[in-house]
Amino acid sequence: MASAYRDIGEYEKASDLYHRALKIQEKTLGRKHPSMENIYDNIANLYYAQENFVKARDYFCKAAVVSIMNDSSNSLFTKPIVGSVYVCYIKSGGNEDEFEKWLEERIKTYPSC
């Protein structure tokens, strides 16, 4: 439902549903569970659609960290989701030369990144 609301521009309704789902999943599955990547990605896309690049960046970042936690076969920087983090990082005023350092710091502080 939340994605449908997002797609038709009903951002407030979508946000309410996504954040309700987020709370339920965090409580029942924990923040490191692979399913958390999807809810973080959905919330990030909602904020991206609203051009709130700081919040989109932060949720894409959480999705990326969960992705690497659950698939140690690849480096974080080879994950496709990192491209979304990067775009939002730049759109929110980040310096491209500092991106890797910035992202590594967020990884260390997950889930509060």
N, C-alpha and C positions, 0 to 999 in steps of 0.2 A: 504494500500500500504506500509506504513512504516513498519508494522510487517513482511510483505513478504520480504522486503529488508533486514530487520534485520536477518531473518531466513536464507537468502542465503549469509550473510556476507557482504552485501553492507551497511556498518555502516554509512558512510557519507550521503548517500541518505536517509536512515532511520532517521537519526538525523535531517536532514533538514525538513522532513515531520512532524516528531513528534513535533519539536519546533514550526513549523508554526501552527499546530493544537493546541498546548498549548497556544500560544498567542491569537488565535481566541477564545478558550474556556474561558480563563481568562477574556478577554474583554467582551464577551457576557454573560457568566454565573456567573463570579466571582469566587474567589479562594476557597470559602467554599462549592460550589455546589457539590453534590454527584458524578457527572460525572468527576470531577477533579481527583478523586481517580484512575480512569482507565488510564487517560493520564499520571499521575505521575508514576503509576506502569509500564506502557509500556516504558517510558523513563528510569526508573530504570533498567528494564530488558535489555534494549539496552546497558547501561553502564556496567551492570554485564557481558554481553556477551563479552564485550571488556576488562574485568578484571579491569575496573576503579571503584574500590570498594568504593572510597570516594564519587563520584558522584552518584553511585547506592544507597549507603546508604542514601544520602540526599533526593533523589527522593522517595525511599521507605518510608522514614520518613514522607514526605509530604503526601503520599498516606495514611499512617496509621493515621495521624492527621485528615485528611478529613473524613476517615472512622469513627472515634470516634465522630467527630462533628455531623455526620449525623445519628448516632445510639448510643444513650446514654444508651442503655440497657446493654452494656458490658463495662468493663474496657478496656483501651487501651492495657494492657498487656495480654488480652485474645484474641486479634485479631490475626488471622494467619499471616497477613502482618508484624507483629512485628518480627516474626521469620526471615523474609528476611532482615529487618533492622539490627537485631542482627548479622546475618552472615556477612553482609557487614561491620558492625561496627568492628567486630573482625578481618576480613580480611584486614581492613584498619589501623590496629594497636591499636584498642581500648582495654581497660582493661575491662574484663567481670564484675568485681566487681563494676565498675562505670557506667555500661550500663543504669540502670534504671534512675539514676540521670541525665545522659547525655540526655536521651530521654525526660525526664520531662522538661528539659531546652529548648529543641527544640520545644516542644509543646507550651510553653509560648511565643516563638518568631515566631510562624507560622504567615505568610507564608515564612518568610526569613530563616526558619530552613533549 
